């Protein structure tokens, strides 16, 4: 039973990890519709930049490693979650830096649209007839 619960934790952590990775590039666009979610996207992007630029250890990867060991599953490779589940599956192995650049360019576009939309809402409209 204990191994089953640990395997369930692995599955949940993997799903959460995929959700987080998907949220980083699209969260700014979500915030265009639901404005307050930008405050969730900001720390997600900061964390994503930290992982990409400083190879920070992700707590979700740590949780998966612990849960896999307790479930009696094969360990996650030392390269981590992205190398195991994403690289070579969703994009070729040599494209990592390019994918990161496209991801953060997408974030920049979404934030630019967010700021422009916010700025245009604050501009007074000219109601005088022409």
C-alpha positions in Angstrom: 0.0 0.0 0.0 2.8 2.4 0.9 4.4 1.9 -2.5 1.1 2.6 -4.2 0.7 5.9 -2.4 4.3 6.9 -3.3 3.7 6.0 -6.9 0.5 8.1 -6.8 2.6 11.0 -5.4 5.1 10.5 -8.3 2.2 10.8 -10.8 0.8 13.9 -9.2 4.2 15.6 -9.0 4.9 14.8 -12.6 1.5 16.3 -13.6 2.1 19.3 -11.5 5.5 19.7 -13.0 4.1 19.6 -16.5 1.5 22.1 -15.5 4.1 24.5 -14.2 6.3 24.2 -17.3 3.2 24.9 -19.5 2.2 27.8 -17.3 5.5 29.7 -17.7 5.1 30.5 -21.4 1.2 30.9 -21.4 0.6 32.4 -18.0 1.0 36.0 -19.3 -1.7 35.3 -21.9 -4.0 33.9 -19.3 -3.5 37.1 -17.3 -4.8 39.1 -20.3 -8.1 37.5 -19.6 -7.9 37.1 -15.8 -5.8 40.2 -14.8 -5.0 39.2 -11.2 -3.3 36.0 -12.3 -0.2 38.1 -13.3 0.8 37.9 -9.6 1.0 34.1 -10.0 2.8 34.3 -13.3 5.5 36.7 -12.0 7.1 34.3 -9.5 6.7 31.4 -11.9 8.7 33.2 -14.5 11.3 34.3 -11.9 11.7 30.7 -10.9 11.8 29.5 -14.5 14.6 32.0 -15.3 16.5 30.9 -12.2 16.3 27.3 -13.2 17.3 28.1 -16.7 20.2 30.4 -15.9 21.5 29.2 -12.6 20.6 25.5 -12.8 18.7 25.8 -9.5 17.3 22.6 -8.1 13.5 22.4 -8.5 11.6 21.3 -5.4 9.2 19.3 -7.7 12.2 17.3 -9.0 13.3 16.7 -5.5 9.8 15.5 -4.5 9.7 13.2 -7.5 13.1 11.7 -6.6 12.0 11.0 -3.0 8.7 9.6 -4.1 10.2 7.3 -6.7 12.7 5.9 -4.2 9.8 5.2 -1.7 7.7 3.6 -4.5 10.5 1.3 -5.5 10.7 2.9 -9.0 13.8 3.5 -11.0 15.4 6.8 -10.0 15.0 10.0 -12.0 18.2 10.6 -14.0 20.6 13.1 -12.6 19.8 15.5 -15.4 16.4 16.0 -13.9 12.8 16.3 -15.0 13.2 18.2 -18.2 15.9 16.0 -19.5 14.0 12.9 -18.7 10.4 13.8 -19.8 10.7 16.7 -22.3 14.1 16.9 -24.1 14.2 14.5 -27.0 10.4 14.0 -26.7 9.0 17.5 -27.4 12.1 19.0 -29.0 15.5 17.6 -30.1 18.2 17.4 -27.4 20.4 20.2 -28.9 17.6 22.7 -28.9 17.4 23.4 -25.1 18.8 27.0 -25.2 16.6 27.9 -28.2 13.5 26.6 -26.4 14.4 28.6 -23.4 14.8 31.8 -25.5 11.6 31.2 -27.3 9.8 30.6 -24.0 11.1 33.8 -22.4 10.4 35.8 -25.7 6.8 34.5 -25.4 6.6 35.7 -21.8 8.0 39.1 -22.9 5.3 39.3 -25.6 2.5 38.4 -23.2 3.7 40.9 -20.6 4.0 43.6 -23.2 0.5 43.0 -24.3 -0.6 42.9 -20.6 1.1 46.3 -19.9 -0.3 47.9 -23.1 -3.8 46.7 -22.4 -3.5 48.0 -18.8 -2.2 51.3 -20.1 -4.9 51.7 -22.7 -7.6 51.1 -20.1 -6.2 54.0 -18.0 -6.1 56.5 -20.9 -9.1 58.9 -20.8 -11.2 58.6 -23.8 -12.0 61.7 -25.8 -15.8 62.1 -25.8 -15.9 65.4 -27.7 -17.5 65.3 -31.1 -15.2 65.8 -34.1 
